[in-house]
Amino acid sequence: KFGVNNIGFGSDFGGSGENAPKELSTIDSFMLIAQRLEEIGYSKETIK
């Protein structure tokens, strides 16, 4: 069973190549994930 206490994500920008979504092409763009999670109802504390 998965939940907010069991999920994490990261990136290997040196090896992601063409498989990386274009919207997440740099580490700076990863904030888009946090912003979207907040938009759909996750609290800032949960996102941290």
Beta strands, then each sheet from edge to edge (+ up, - down):
end
